[in-house]
Amino acid sequence: MSNLTTEINKRRTFAIISHPDAGKTTITEKVLLFGQALQKAGTVKGRGSNQHAKSDWMEMEKERGISVTTSVMQFPYNERLVNLLDTPGHEDFSEDTYRTLTAVDSCLMVIDAAKGVEDRTRKLMEVTRLRTTPIVTFMNKCDRDIRDPMELLDEVETELNIACAPVTWPIGCGKEFKGVYHIHREETILYSTGQGHTIQEVRVIKGLDNPELDTAIGSELAEQLREELELVIGASHEFDLDLFLAGELSPVYFGTALGNFGVDHVLDGLTEWAPAPLPRETEDRQVAATEDNFSGFVFKIQANMDPKHRDRIAFMRIVSGKYSQGMKMNHVRIGKQVSISDAVTFMAGDRERAQDAYAGDIIGLHNHGTIQIGDTFTQGEKMKFGGIPNFAPELFRRIRLKDPLKQKQLLKGLVQLSEEGAVQVFRPLINNDLIVGAVGVLQFDVVVARLKAEYNVDAIYEGVSVNTARWVSSDDTKKLEEFKRKCESNLALDGGDNLTYIAPSRVNLNLSMERYPDIKFNHTREN
Ligand code: GDP
């Protein structure tokens, strides 16, 4: 096997999906601990009692803090090189999450075992379905009174429509949580409390009929476990690699992230079974990870990651081949060769200059305004990776300056923030208004706070009579020109100068769609 293939086959790129508070941050900390990236877990997020308070900018900042320092973490585990991508927790960032999920090859789904399947998990699973992403499940918080484990599996199967294959099984829960039985390894792994910040020395008892088990957890519990397991193994699905890779079956683990128990079992499963970097589709062909030529796509842009340097980082998933420092890439959309000498990698959350990176890895490119979400980079081939949409915003406000002299600065800030994809900025063709469109209300507050902090402009919002927006295009240039003339008062340019129809009402939109059948009104814009 060539060196390139060996390197690529080592990679495992995944993200954690969960409902807020299920334990994603805690698991990330423990995962890093196992990756030996952090000596002592506990530094990922400063905790407040009120992490998800909606309009509290400080809390937002804190939340952004996690995604800034831990957007991508790379670490070695079990002969593999793992890339863990963070997804923002708040629902108003779901587009960002959506796009991040296009850059991974598998997901770890974390469920609060006291609560079961929650809202956001349902939504995120729908997203992973679009690309049939393999899912590993972790039932967290077994140190609390959890629901009946069999019932939990049932709920996942019926609500999320994925078969469950338990790999470990909990022994008791809450104060009586004794550990798990590892069905594949046929051993009991005993839990001891108070070791959440360390990699524990665990006691392992081989075999279910081992009398040591009776001594360790009491004969009554041991007997109960034996009976329960007979039932569970009989009634549940067996692990099947093909079904897992097809996104139809999920291996399920139990444990407690806070107690750092079980997270390593999940990582063992993930590194063994999750797919190596998968191929991606372009408009013309499928690109395999092990192709010699480099290619990749940008799935996320983040402005001002380091406030001192005012930089913007474009996150690129490498789809094929290898990146090496100083190499030339073809920026397909603008048709230019660019020389990339200072891409960053994310070893253990610290930004470091990348020497080499391979398919499956994420690298950060410094963006000076020429890179957009969805852009493809290659070694010459003209192709474009698809499926990384921008969604039309649902909420609109006019943004205005307190000090009118700073108009240029405001526009610059808005365009740069809109590159991140969370908000869109629209400039009507007929006046000098600036309209901000967002998918969630929270985004409006974030924009004003960031404009102040990062661009030193004070802006306020006013209502505007825009109800919905659609990106417009047509194969018929003449018809498009006519449409532009007739509907000028409803047209605007977005941050990337794409023509957009901004409708004062749904009725107006529907009428225009009927009146101009040759014009396409797109709800998403695939960059
Ligand atoms: P996130 O919102 O999904 O990132 O969740 P966090 O990791 O911030 O966890 C939410 C809360 O649940 C925090 O107070 C954690 O300390 C707590 N938590 C996480 N894992 C466990 C666990 O295994 N057991 C218990 N008892 N609490 C946990």
Residues whose N, C-alpha, C, O or C-beta is under 5 A from the ligand:
A	BS01	GDP	H19 P20 D21 A22 G23 K24 T25 T26 I27 N140 K141 C142 D143 R144 G255 T256 A257 L258 G259
